[in-house]
Amino acid sequence: MTLPSVTFSDDQAQAFDRIAEVLRGEGVDLEDGSTRPAGAGKGQVIAVTGKAGSGKTLLLSAIASAAEEAGVTLVSGDYEPRKHRDRRTLAILAPTNKAASVLRLRGVPATTIHRILYTPVYDPEYERIAEWLAGEGEKPEIEGLTDAALDRALAFYQTNKSVPGALAAAGLRGSDFITGWKRRDDPLDMGLIDEASMLDDKQYDDLREIFPTLLLFGDPAQLSPVGQSGRMVFDRLAAPEKLNLDRIHRQDAGNPILDLAHALADPQLGFEDFERMIEDKARQDDRVVWGQRVEVDLMARSPVLVWRNATRIRLINAFRRVHDAPEDALLPGEPLICDGIELPLKHRKKRLDLEARGLIKGAQVVYLGPGSKPGFSRLHVVGAESPQVSAASIVKIEKPDEEEPFIPFAARMGATFLHGAAVTIHKAQGSQWNEVQVFAPDLFAAARVGRVEAGQPLWKRLAYVAITRAETRLHWIVRNRLAKPSVPLGVDDLRATPVAPLEMSLTSEDDTP
């Protein structure tokens, strides 16, 4: 077998060898490219930890590629091949849509943890196409679909590994081939989890029930899940089950954003010294910006990152004021954050429909305009494979110094949303944006409070997470000011997304909200 053609550092090579040893014991040999049926053992959990730039994603991708080349079937949230006793499977998962989309953009076919819990039920006629795409059957003959349409589906699938996307490329709609969704009943085989620092104990225990073998990849310098007192799930593992990547790779050398993030590990570094370091970097490199005001244009697609909830609410209201947004309606292009789905048990199927399409708690969404019925909204779910949906919506706009949010419009039930022009740093974990604005006055307040989390000052953990959300440019905002918008809000940047919009009714059978 030909192993992945990548150049590993010593710590990456050691981690790859250790993982290969574990998988070999579980019946998957990455070196000779062979598999055997899963045994009756309990399986194992291995954690790979490392800070930003240490090569966790490169290692994750190499393991996934080697497993697939060895004959392991990759299982996604949109289609699961029929079970065979001898087949070995691997699911590549992330806690959020955004984190999964970051992996997919790097060629790793990832889906969300939530999505893997629910599987689509395909119409039997079109399931034959899915089986063919997955290499499970011959090319089918389907009434109404030409060979050219099937070839388009195959070409799409070979690039994107998405069955619904491939069927859409053939000219079908979701309602044509998916008849419903079901909760997963049977366990899977192996799970590879990115951004594992975001997992809480319950999520970890749920994954252990589904996957006998788990590979966790996480950053110990990030913020721990709320309510876990600075502890992360991989802290539960014994030392031999934890592999640490401590080298920062050459391709990341000279990246001023990562330089700043890693400087925070210095126990002698104070907040004022850190700000001077940022100011110096900004003079030397335009990838770091010493900002005197919040750039409102950026807020429409990448939220300002803050520590305090009160700051978040003030910035959201300032964003809406400068865009002259009315209190009784949203403007197309306003960013939202899904805060959950409020539905009675009798609408369980409709809840699964939306959750499977990416509308889960914490999902980043852009408002496109009103839906076809009162209370409905057309929405773009950022990072979802099929991002455009129409759903009954309850939108809450929080106001400074007011306990109850203002609700400009709402259906009686449906998906609930908060405004997304600013989010807390805790909520931003797992996401990345090209440009990120960090509201420094909030981090200064955290430094003055003097809180410590897991042995490190809280402000440093907050700064580390906030800084590493930026892919290409970091804006360090030092004044409580807001710039005026240079362009009105709009959605032209989202119209190029090739999707088949799916209308999701969240109400009773008569479709009245």
VEXDO-218319 format. One record per residue: x, y, z of N, C-alpha, C in turn. Coordinates in steps of 0.05 Angstrom, whole numbers, plus 32768, in hexadecimal, padded with zeros to 4 digits. Atoms other than C-alpha are relative to their C-alpha. Layout:
<nodes>
XYZXYZXYZ/...
</nodes>
This chain:
<nodes>
80117FE88000800080008000801280198000/7FF27FE68000801680487FF37FF480118016/80097FEF7FEA8011807180337FFE801D7FF6/80047FE580097FFC80BA802F801A800E7FF9/7FE77FF38009802F80E480098002801B800D/7FFC7FE87FF280398118803E801A7FFE8010/7FE77FFF7FF08076812E80657FF88006801D/80077FFD7FE4806B812480AF8018800A8010/7FEC7FFA7FEC8092814480E880037FE78012/7FFB80177FEF80AD8114811C7FE77FFA8012/801680057FEE8072811E814B7FE77FF67FF0/8016800A801180408114811280047FE37FF8/7FFA801C8008806380D580FB7FFB7FED8017/800580117FE8806280B981427FE27FFC8005/801D80027FFB801880C981497FF37FEE7FEB/800B80118015800980A9810580067FE38005/7FF8801C7FFA802F806A81187FF07FF58017/8010800A7FE9800B8065815B7FE37FFB7FF8/801C800480097FC7806E813A7FFE7FE87FEE/7FFF801780117FDA803B810580017FE68010/7FFE80187FEF7FEC800A813C7FE57FFA800D/801A80047FF47FA98015815E7FEC7FF47FEC/8013800980157F82800C811D80077FE47FF7/7FF8801B80077FAA7FCE810C7FF57FEC8014/800C80117FEC7F947FB0814D7FE27FFD7FFE/801D800180037F4C7FC1813B7FF87FF57FE4/8006800D80197F527FA080F7800480107FE7/7FFB7FEF80187F677FD980C8801E80057FFF/7FE37FFD80037FAF7FD680B0800680157FEB/7FFB7FEA80127FC38019809280197FFB7FEF/7FE78004800F80077FFF807C7FFD7FEC7FE9/8003801380167FF47FC280537FE580037FF2/80197FFA800E7FB07FDE80407FEB7FEA8001/801480167FFD7F857FA6805C7FEE80058017/80137FFF7FEA7F497F9F80897FF67FE48006/800E80197FF87F287F6780AF7FE78009800F/80187FF97FF27EE37F6580CF80068009801C/7FFD7FF67FE57EDB7F8B81107FFD7FE98015/800280147FEB7EE77F60814E7FEC80088015/80147FFC7FEB7EBF7F5D818D800C80118017/7FF47FF17FEB7EEF7F8981B57FF2801B8005/800D7FE77FF97EDD7FCB81D6800980177FEE/7FF67FE9800F7F067FF581A6801280128011/7FEE7FEE7FF17F33802F81BB7FFA801D7FF9/80027FE380047F35807A81C1801D800B8000/7FE67FF380017F7380A181AB7FFB801D7FFB/80027FE480037F7A80EC81B1801A800C7FF5/7FEA7FF2800A7FA8811781877FFC801E8006/80037FE47FF87FB2815C81A6801780117FF5/7FEC7FED80097FD88199818E7FF4801B7FFB/800A7FE480047FD381E481877FFE80067FE2/80047FF8801B7FC282098148801A80007FF1/7FE9800180107FF381FC811080127FE88005/7FF080187FFA800D81BA812D7FFC7FE97FED/8003801580147FF3819180F37FEB7FEB8006/801580137FF97FB6816F81117FEF7FF97FE7/8011800580187F8D817880D1800E7FF07FEB/7FF0801080137FC5815D80A580017FE38008/7FFF801C7FF67FCB811F80D17FE47FF37FFD/801B800A80027F7F811680D37FFA7FF87FE3/80058005801C7F7B811A808780107FE87FF6/7FEF801680087FB580E9807E7FF47FE6800A/800C80187FF57F9480B680AC7FE77FF87FF1/80198006800F7F5180BC808880067FF57FE4/7FF98009801B7F7280B48044800C7FE48001/7FF4801A7FFE7F9B8078805A7FEB7FEB8007/801580137FFA7F5E805780787FEF7FFA7FE8/8010800480187F3680618038800F7FEF7FEC/7FF0801080137F6F8045800E80027FE3800A/8000801C7FF67F708008803C7FE67FF17FFD/801A800D80057F287FFA802A7FEA80088014/80157FF77FEC7F03801D80637FED80137FF1/80157FF0800D7EC1803C804C7FFB80188011/80067FE77FF27EB78085805F7FE280038002/801C7FFD7FFC7E72808F807D7FFA801E8005/80077FE47FFC7E5280D480777FE48002800C/801B7FFC7FF57E1280F280927FEA7FFF7FEB/80157FFF80147DEF80F2804F7FF97FE57FF3/8006801A800B7DF480A9803B80127FEB800E/7FF180157FF37E098068805E7FFB7FE67FF0/80048018800F7E15802A80347FF57FE98011/800B80177FF17DF27FE9804780177FF1800E/7FEC800D7FEF7E167FC3807E80097FE67FF3/7FF4801A80077E457F8A806C80117FF88018/7FF2800A7FE87E647F5F80A1801E80077FFF/7FE47FFC80027EAA7F6880878009801D7FFC/7FF87FE580077EA87FB2807680088010801A/7FF87FED7FEB7ECD7FE480A37FFA801C7FF7/80097FE480077EB5802C80A6800D80148012/7FF57FE97FF17ECF806F80BD7FEE80187FFA/800E7FE680027EA780AF80CB801280168009/7FEF7FE87FF97ECC80F280CC7FED80168008/80147FEF7FF57EA7812180F9800C8019800D/7FF97FE77FF27EA9816881167FE78009800F/80177FF87FF07E7D8189814B7FED80137FF3/80117FEB800C7E6381C1811F80017FFE7FE1/80007FFF801D7E5081CD80D68019800F7FF6/7FE97FF080097E87820180D080197FF08001/7FE880107FFE7EBD81D380EA80017FEA7FEB/8001801480157EA5819C80BB8006800B7FE5/7FFB7FF4801A7EA681CB8080801D80087FFC/7FE47FFA80027EED81E18090800F7FE77FF7/7FF3801980087F028197808A7FF97FFA7FE3/80088007801B7EDA818D804A800F80127FEB/7FF17FEE80127EFC81CA802A801D7FF67FFC/7FE5800B80017F3E81A5803880007FE47FF5/8002801A800D7F25816680157FFA7FE98012/800780157FED7F10814080537FE27FFE8002/801D800280017EC88126804D7FF47FFE801C/800A80007FE57EB0813B80927FE380078002/801C7FF87FFA7E6A814280AF7FFE8006801D/80027FF97FE47E4F815980F27FF97FE78011/800780167FED7E49812C812F7FE27FFC8001/801D80017FFE7DFF813E81327FF57FF17FE7/800B800B80197DF4812B80E980037FE17FFF/7FFB801D80017E1280E580F27FEC7FF18011/8014800D7FEF7DDD80D681267FE67FFB7FF1/80188003800F7DA780DB80F180077FFA7FE3/7FFA8008801B7DA780B980AE7FE880037FEE/80177FFD80127D7C80C880717FF47FE67FF7/800D8017800C7D49809680577FFB80077FE3/80027FFA801D7D4F8094800B7FE97FF07FF3/8013800F80117D1880827FDA80107FE97FF3/7FF18017800A7D2B803B7FC3800A80037FE4/7FF87FFC801C7D2E80507F7A801A80107FFF/7FE87FEF80017D6180877F8780177FF58012/7FEA800C7FF07D87805E7FBB80137FF07FEE/7FEF800F80137DA080357F80801680127FF5/7FEB7FED80097DC480747F68801580048016/7FED7FFC7FEA7DE2807F7FAD80137FE88003/7FEF80187FFE7DFB80377FAF80147FFF7FE9/7FED7FFF80167E1A803F7F6A801680148005/7FEC7FEB7FFA7E3C80807F7E80147FF78015/7FEF80097FEB7E58805E7FBC800F7FE77FF9/7FF1801880087E7380247F937FF37FE68008/800E80177FF67E3E7FF47FAC7FEF7FF27FEB/8012800C80147E1A7FE37F6B8006800A7FE4/7FFC7FF8801B7E167FEA7F207FF1801A7FFA/800D7FE880097E02802A7EFC7FE27FFA7FFA/801C800780037DB6802A7F017FF3800E7FE8/80117FF280137D81803C7ECE7FE8800A800F/80167FF37FF17D51806E7EEC7FEF80107FED/80127FF280127D1480867EC88001801F8005/7FFF7FE27FFD7D1980D17EBA801C800B8003/7FE57FF77FFE7D6580D37EC380117FF57FE9/7FF0800880177D9380D17E87801C7FF7800A/7FE580087FFA7DD980B37E86801180198006/7FF17FE77FFB7DF480FA7E827FFB800B801C/80077FF77FE57DCF810C7EC2800E7FEF8015/7FF280117FED7DEC80D07EE6801E80058000/7FE47FF980027E3180E17ECC800780198010/7FFC7FE77FF07E2A81277EEA80007FFA801E/800280087FE47E1681077F2C801A7FF38009/7FE8800E7FF97E5380DA7F2B801880138001/7FEA7FEC80007E8281137F19800080118019/80027FF07FE77E67813C7F5380097FF08018/7FFA80117FE97E6C81027F84801E7FFA8002/7FE380067FFF7EB480F27F7180108017800C/7FF27FE87FF67EC781397F847FF78007801C/800B7FF67FE77E9981477FBF7FF77FEB8014/800980167FEE7E8481037FDC7FE68006800E/801A7FFA7FF57E3E811D7FE87FEB7FF47FEE/8015800D80107E0480F07FD07FEA80147FFA/80157FED80077DCE81277FD7800A80157FEB/7FF57FEC80137DFC81587FB280027FF37FE4/7FFE800D801A7E0881257F7B7FE47FFC7FF3/801C8003800B7DBD81177F737FF5801B7FF7/80087FE580097DB181627F70800D80077FE6/7FF27FFB80197DE581667F397FF37FF27FE9/800F800F80157DBB81337F137FE5800C7FFA/80197FF280057D8081627F177FE97FF88013/801580087FED7D5B81447F537FFF80138018/80037FF07FE77D4181687F9180007FED8018/7FFF80107FE87D4881507FD87FE67FF18005/801A800D7FFB7CFE81407FDD7FFB7FE97FED/8003801680137D0681117FA1800B7FE6800B/7FF180197FF97D3780E17FC180027FFB801E/7FFF80057FE37D3580EB800D7FE38000800B/801C80027FF67CF480D3802D7FFE8007801E/80017FFA7FE47D0780E18075801C7FFC800D/7FE780047FF17D3C80DB80AC7FFB7FEE8017/800380127FE97D4880A780E2801780038013/7FEB80007FEB7D6F80A6812380107FE77FFD/7FEE801780037DAB807981207FFB7FEC8017/800480157FEC7D9E8038814480197FEF8004/7FE980127FFE7DDC800F8134801A800F8003/7FE67FF37FFD7E2380208148800F80007FE6/7FEE7FFF80177E5780338115801B7FF38008/7FE7800F7FFC7EA0801D811280158013800C/7FEB7FEE7FF77ED6805381177FF8801D7FFC/80067FE380037ECE809E8123801980108004/7FE97FED7FFF7F0180D581177FF4801C8005/800D7FE77FF77EED8115813C801380178001/7FF07FE880007F0A8159812D7FF480138015/80097FEC7FEC7F058194815E7FF57FF38019/800A80107FE97EFD8162819780018010801A/80007FEF7FE87F0D819981CA7FE4800C8006/801A7FF57FFD7EC581B081BF7FEC7FEC800C/801380147FF67EA6816E81D67FFC8002801E/800580037FE37E84816A82197FFE7FE28007/8000801C7FF87E7F812A82427FEA7FF07FF4/8017800F800B7E3A8118822880057FF97FE3/7FFA8005801C7E4F811F81DF80147FEA7FFD/7FEC801580017E8C80F581EC7FF57FE58007/800C801A7FF97E6480BE820E7FEE7FF67FEA/8011800880177E3280BF81D480117FF47FE9/7FEE800A80157E6C80B681A3800B7FE58007/7FF5801A7FF77E88807D81CC7FEC7FE97FFC/8015801480047E45805981C67FFE7FF87FE2/80038005801C7E468060817A801A7FF47FF3/7FE78007800D7E908056816A80127FF18014/7FED800F7FEF7EBB801E818A801B800D7FFF/7FE57FF480037EF98041816F7FFD801E7FFA/80027FE380047F00808D8175801C800C7FFE/7FE77FF080027F3980BB815E7FF8801D8004/80077FE47FF97F338100817E801780137FF9/7FEC7FEB80077F57813E81637FF7801A800D/80097FE87FF27F56817C818F801780118009/7FEC7FEC7FF77F7A81BA81A87FFC8005801E/80037FFD7FE37F8681BA81F38001801D800A/7FFE7FE47FF87F91820681F37FE6800F7FFC/801A7FF380047F49821581DF7FF08000801A/80117FFF7FEA7F118223820E7FF17FE68003/800E801A7FFC7EF181E6822E7FE280057FFE/801D7FFD80017EA681D982267FF5800C801A/800C7FF37FE87E7A820182557FF77FEB8014/800880127FEA7E7081DF829880137FE98005/7FEE80157FFC7EAD81B38295801A8009800E/7FEB7FF67FEF7EDC81DF82BF801C7FFE7FF4/7FE68000800D7F1381E3828C800A7FE57FF7/7FF9801C80077F14819782807FF57FF97FE4/80098009801A7F108179823A7FFF7FE18000/8006801C7FFF7EFA81338228801A7FEF7FFE/7FE8801080027F40811C821580118000801A/7FF380017FE67F56812C825C7FF97FE78010/800880197FF47F3180EC826F80117FE97FF9/7FF18016800B7F6280C28248801B7FFD800F/7FE680067FF47FA180A182648016800A7FED/7FEA7FF580107FE580BA824C80057FF17FE6/7FFA800E801A7FF1808282187FEB80057FEB/80157FFB80137FAF809581F78000801D7FF5/7FFF7FE480087FC380DE81ED801B80067FF2/7FE97FFA80107FF380F481B68000801E7FFB/7FFF7FE38003800B813C81B4801280087FEA/7FF07FF48015802381638178800A801B800A/7FF67FE77FF48051819A8190801180107FED/7FEF7FF08013807581B181517FED80117FEE/800E7FEE8013805C81EC8128800E7FFE7FE5/7FF48008801A806781DC80DE800980177FF0/7FF37FEC8010808F820180AB7FED80117FF0/80137FF180108053821480817FF180158010/800D7FEC7FEF8038823980BD80158014800B/7FEC7FED7FF6807A825B80CE7FFD801B7FF3/80037FE6800B807782A580C67FE3800A7FFF/801C7FF87FFF802B82A780CF7FFC8011801A/80027FEF7FE8802182E380FE7FE97FF98012/801780077FEF7FDD82CA811680087FE98012/7FF880167FEF7FFA8288812D801780088013/7FEB7FF67FEE803782AC814A7FF3800C8019/800E7FF47FE9800882D481767FF27FEB8011/800E80157FF17FE08297818A80137FF18012/7FED80107FF1801D827081A0800F80118015/7FF37FEF7FEC803B82AC81C47FF18000801B/801080007FE8800282A681F680087FEA8014/7FF780157FEE8023826782128015800A8014/7FEC7FF57FEE8058829382347FF38008801A/800D7FF97FE680448295827E8006801C8009/7FF87FE57FF8806782D882867FF280167FF0/800C7FED8012803F82FA824F7FE7800C800C/80187FF27FF6800D832E82697FF0800B7FE9/80127FF780157FD3834C8243800B80187FF2/7FF67FE8800D7FF4838F823780187FF97FED/7FEA800880118033836D821C7FF67FF27FE7/800C800E80178008834281EF7FF580147FEC/800B7FEC80137FE5837F81D28017800F7FF2/7FE97FF3800E802983A081C4800B7FED7FEA/7FF780138014803C836081A07FEE80017FE7/80137FFF80167FFD836481758005801A7FF0/7FFC7FE7800E800A83AD816580197FFF7FEF/7FE7800280108051839D814F7FFB7FEE7FE7/8006801280178038836381237FF0800F7FEB/80107FF18013800583928103801080137FF0/7FEF7FEE8010803C83C280EE80107FF17FEC/7FEF801080118063838980CE7FF17FF07FEB/800E80138012802D835F80AD7FE280077FFF/801B7FF880037FE9837180917FEC7FEA8007/801280157FF77FCD832E80A87FF68004801C/80087FF87FE57FC7834E80ED7FF8801D7FFE/80097FE480017F9E838E80F37FFA800A801C/80057FF37FE77F9F83BC812F7FE980137FFB/80187FF280087F5883D581297FF680148015/800B7FEC7FEE7F3C841581487FE27FFE8002/801D80037FFF7EF4840181397FF87FE57FF3/800B8018800B7ECA83C581287FF780057FE3/80087FFD801C7EC283BC80DC7FE57FF37FFC/801B800B80027E7883B480D27FFC7FEF7FE8/8002801080187E808398808C80077FE28005/7FF8801C7FFB7EA3835A80A77FEC7FF18012/8012800D7FED7E6D834D80DC7FEA7FF17FF2/8015800E800E7E3C833680A780067FE37FFA/7FF9801C80077E6382F6809980137FF38015/7FF0800B7FEA7E9482EE80D37FFC80118019/80087FF07FE97E7D830381188018800B800F/7FEC7FF67FED7EA4832E814880017FED8018/7FFD80137FEA7EC08301817F80048010801A/80007FF17FE77EB3831981C680007FEC8017/800280117FE87EB782FD820D7FE58003800D/80187FFB7FF07E7B831E822E7FE780017FEF/801A8000800E7E338313821A7FF5801C7FFB/800A7FE580037E22835C8226800E800E7FE9/7FF27FF480177E57837181F47FF57FF67FE6/800C800C80187E3B834181C17FE6800D7FF9/801A7FF480057DF5835F81C88003801C7FF6/7FFC7FE480087E0E83A781C2800A80017FE3/7FF57FFF801B7E35839881837FEB7FF77FEB/8016800880127DFA837481637FED80177FFB/80137FEA80037DCC83AF816F800D80177FF1/7FF27FEC800F7E0183DF815580017FF97FE2/7FFF800A801C7E0883B581167FE580057FF2/801A7FFD800D7DBD83B781097FF9801E7FFD/80067FE380037DB984038116800E800C7FE8/7FF17FF380157DF0841580E57FF67FF67FE4/800C800A80197DCC83EB80B07FE380087FFD/801C7FF780007D89840D80C07FED7FE87FFE/8012801780007D6A83C980CD7FE780068010/80197FFB7FF17D2183CE80E17FFD7FED8018/800380117FE97D0C83B281247FED7FE97FFB/8015801580057CD38389810680087FED7FE9/7FF8801180177CFB836680CF801E7FFD7FFF/7FE4800380067D3F834B80BB800680097FE4/7FF77FFA801B7D6783638080800D7FE87FF3/7FF18016800D7D7F8330804D801E80058003/7FE47FFE7FFB7DC78322805E80078001801D/7FF97FFF7FE37DC1832880AA80087FE48009/7FF6801A7FF67DE882F080CD7FF07FF88019/800E800C7FE97DC582C280FF800F7FE8800B/7FF580187FF37DD9828B812F7FE87FEF8009/801680117FF77DAA824F813880027FFA801D/800080047FE37D96824981817FF07FE78007/800F80187FFA7D708208817A7FE67FFF7FEF/80198004800E7D2F81ED815E7FEA7FFA8014/801680037FED7CEE81F481857FE87FF37FF2/8015800F800C7CBE81BE81707FF57FEB8013/800B80167FEF7C8F818D819380097FE57FF5/7FF7801A80087C9D814381907FF37FF67FE6/800D800A80187C6A81378159800D80097FE6/7FF27FF680177C96815F812A801D7FF67FFF/7FE5800B7FFE7CD381338137800E7FFE7FE4/7FF58003801A7CDD812480ED8009801A7FF4/7FF87FE6800B7CDE816D80DA8018800B800F/7FE87FF87FF27D11817B811180187FF27FF4/7FE9800F800C7D3E814480F48007800B7FE4/7FFB7FF5801B7D35816280AE801380188002/7FF07FE87FFE7D5181A580C4801B7FFB800C/7FE780067FF37D86818A80F280137FF27FED/7FEF800D80137D9F815D80BB800A80137FEA/7FF77FEC80147DA48199808C80128016800C/7FEC7FEE7FF47DD181BD80BE7FF480148014/800C7FED7FED7D9F81E580E880017FF4801C/7FFC80097FE47DBB81CF812B800980188011/7FF97FEA7FEE7DC981F98168801D80097FFB/7FE57FF580057E048227815A800680047FE2/7FFA7FFD801D7DFF8225810D7FFF801D7FF9/80007FE5800B7E11826680EA7FEF80017FE7/80147FFE80157DDA827D80BB7FFF801D7FF6/80057FE5800B7DCE82B8808C7FE380017FF7/801C7FFC80087D8782D280837FFF800A7FE3/80037FFA801C7D7482D380397FE780107FF9/80197FF280057D2E82EF803E7FE87FF0800B/8017800E7FF57CE782DC80527FF97FE87FEF/80098018800E7CCC829780407FE580047FF2/80197FFF800F7C8E828780187FE780028012/80167FFF7FEE7C6282858056800880128018/7FFA7FEF7FE97C5D82B58092800F7FF08016/7FF0800D7FEB7C9182A580C780167FEF7FF5/7FEB8010800C7CBE82808096801780137FF6/7FE87FF2800A7D0582968083800F7FEF7FED/7FED800E80117D328284804A801C8005800C/7FE77FFF7FF07D768275806980177FF27FF1/7FE8800D800A7DBD8264805480107FF68019/7FF2800C7FE97DDE82348086801D7FFE7FF9/7FE47FFE80067E2882448085800E7FE58006/7FF080187FFC7E548207807B7FF17FE67FFA/800F801880067E1B81D6806B80047FF97FE3/7FFC800A801B7E2181AB802D7FEA800A7FED/80167FF580107DDC81C180147FF580178011/80047FEB7FEC7DD8820580367FE6800E8001/80187FEF80007D96822480217FE77FF08008/8019800C7FF67D56821380477FEC80168004/80157FED7FF87D14823480557FF27FF48018/800A800B7FE77CFA822B809C7FF080148010/800E7FF07FEC7CC9824580CF8015800A8014/7FEA7FF47FF07CF4827580F97FF580118017/80057FEE7FE97CF48297813C801A800F8005/7FE77FF07FFF7D2782CF813B7FFF80128019/7FFF7FF17FE77D3C82EF817D801780157FFE/7FEC7FEA80007D608333817E80028009801D/7FFC7FF77FE57D7D833F81C38006801E8002/7FFC7FE37FFC7D7E838681DE801080058019/7FF07FF97FE87DAF83A7820E7FED80068018/800D7FFA7FE77D9683A982567FE27FF78000/801C800B80007D558383824480027FE28003/7FFE801D7FFB7D49833D825E7FF47FF07FE9/800E800F80157D19832882278009800A7FE4/7FF87FF7801B7D30832981DE7FE8800B7FF0/80147FF680137D0A834E81A87FFD7FEC7FEA/8005801480157CEA831F81757FF2800E7FE9/800C7FF180167CE0834281327FEA7FF17FF2/80158010800C7CB88308811680057FE38008/7FFC801C7FF77CAC82BF81277FE87FEF7FF7/8014801480037C86828181157FF97FF6801D/8008800B7FE67C62825D814E80157FEC800A/7FEB80147FF97C998228814D80147FFF7FE9/7FED800280157CD8821B8126801C80038009/7FE47FFC7FF97D23822A81248003801B800D/7FFC7FE77FF27D3882608155801C800A7FFA/7FE77FF380087D6F82928145800680188012/7FF57FE77FF47D9A82C68168800F800E7FEA/7FF17FF280147DBD82FC8141801D7FF88001/7FE5800B80017E0382E9812A801580147FF8/7FEC7FEC80077E28832B811E80177FFF8014/7FEB80037FEC7E4F831D815E7FFA7FE6800F/800480197FF07E5A82DC818580157FFF8015/7FEC80047FEB7E7E82C881C480167FEE7FF5/7FE9801080087EC282A881BC7FFA7FE28005/8008801B7FFB7EA6826981DC7FF17FF47FE9/8011800980167E72826381A580107FFE7FE6/7FF17FFF80197EA78270816F80127FE87FFC/7FEE801780027ECF8231817E7FF67FED7FEA/8007801280167ED0820181437FFB800E7FE6/80047FF180197EC5823981118019800F7FF8/7FEB7FEF800B7EF5825F80E57FF580137FEB/80087FED80147EEE829C80BA8019800C7FF4/7FE87FF4800D7F1D82BE8088800B80178011/7FF87FE97FEF7F1E82FD80B27FF08000801A/800D80017FE67F0E830180FC8006801A800F/7FFD7FE97FEE7F03833D81297FFD7FF8801D/800080077FE47F14833481727FFC801A8010/80057FE77FF17EF7836881A2801180008019/7FEC80007FEB7F33837681CE7FF7800B801B/80097FF77FE67F10839F82047FF47FEA8012/800B80177FF07EEC835F821980167FEF800C/7FEA80117FF67F2D8338821F800F800F8016/7FF37FF17FEB7F4B837182487FEF7FFD801A/801280047FE87F0E836A827780057FE5800C/7FFA801B7FF67F1C831F827C801B7FFF800F/7FE57FFF7FF37F65832E828D7FFE800D801B/80037FF27FE77F50835E82C47FF27FEF8015/800E80117FED7F21832B82E380137FEC800C/7FEC80127FF57F5C82FC82EB7FF87FE38002/8008801B7FFF7F3782BB82E080147FED7FF3/7FEE8015800B7F5F827B82D47FF07FE87FF9/800D801980087F47823E82AE80147FEB7FF8/7FED801680047F6D81FC82B0801D800A8001/7FE57FF77FFB7FAB822082C9800A80167FEE/7FF77FEA80117FAC825782957FEC80178002/80127FE97FFF7F90829E82987FEB7FFE7FEB/8017800280137F4B82A08278800580117FE7/7FFD7FEE80177F5D82DC824C80127FF37FEB/7FEE800D80147F9582B3822B7FF17FEA7FF1/80108015800E7F668279821B7FED800E7FED/80127FF180127F3382AB81FF800F800B7FE8/7FF17FF480167F6882CE81D6800A7FEB7FEC/7FF7801680127F84828C81BB7FEA7FF67FEE/8016800A80107F41827381A47FF780157FEB/80097FEB80127F2D82B68186801380047FE9/7FEC7FFB80147F6E82C0816180017FE97FEB/7FFD801780127F70827A81437FE67FFB7FF0/8017800280127F2A828381258006800E7FE5/7FFA7FF180197F4B82B080F080127FF07FEE/7FF1800F80147F63828E80B1801580117FF2/7FEE7FF080107F8382C8808C8007801B800D/7FFB7FE57FF57F7C830980B47FF28003801B/800A7FFB7FE57F73831C80FD7FFD801E8004/80057FE47FF87F54835F81127FFE8001801E/80007FFD7FE37F648371815A7FF4801C8005/800F7FE77FFD7F3083A7816B8004800B801C/7FF87FF57FE67F4783D581A37FED8016800A/80137FEB7FF87F0E840981A57FE47FF77FFE/801D800680007EC4840481B37FF280127FEC/800B7FF080157EB2842281707FF87FEE7FE9/800A800F80177E8D840B8131800380117FE7/7FFE7FF280197E9F841F80EA7FE580007FF2/8018800080107E68843280B980037FEB7FEA/7FFE801380167E5783FE80848007800D7FE5/7FFA7FF5801A7E748409803F7FED7FF67FEA/8013800B80137E4083DE801C7FE77FF78010/8018800A7FF27DF883CB802E80017FE18003/8002801D7FFD7DE8838580477FF57FF37FE7/800A800E80177DDC8352801180077FE38001/7FFB801D80017DDF83097FFD800C7FF77FE5/7FF58007801B7E00830C7FB880177FEC8003/7FEA80127FFD7E3D82E77FD47FF77FE38005/800B801B7FFB7E1082AB7FE57FF17FF47FE9/8010800980167DEB82A67FA4800E7FEC7FEE/7FF1801180127E2382817F8180007FE3800A/8000801B7FF57E1A82447FAE7FED7FEE7FF1/8012801280107DFF820A7F837FF17FEE8012/801080117FEE7DC781EE7FAD7FE47FFD7FF4/801C800480077D8181D37FA57FF08007801A/800D7FF87FE77D5981FB7FDA7FEA7FEC8008/801480137FF67D2E81CF80067FEE800D8014/80147FF47FEF7CEE81E880257FFA7FEE8018/800580117FE97CE881CE806C7FEA800C8011/80167FF77FF07CA481D7808B80027FF6801C/7FFE80087FE57CA581D680D67FE58000800E/801A7FFD7FF47C5B81D980E17FF07FE77FFA/8011801780047C2081A980DD7FFB7FFC7FE3/80038009801C7C0A8186809E7FF380157FEE/800D7FEC80127BE181C28085801380167FF8/7FEC7FEC80077C2281EB80817FFA801C8008/80057FE57FF67C06822680A7801180058019/7FEE7FFB7FE97C38824580D87FF080088019/
</nodes>
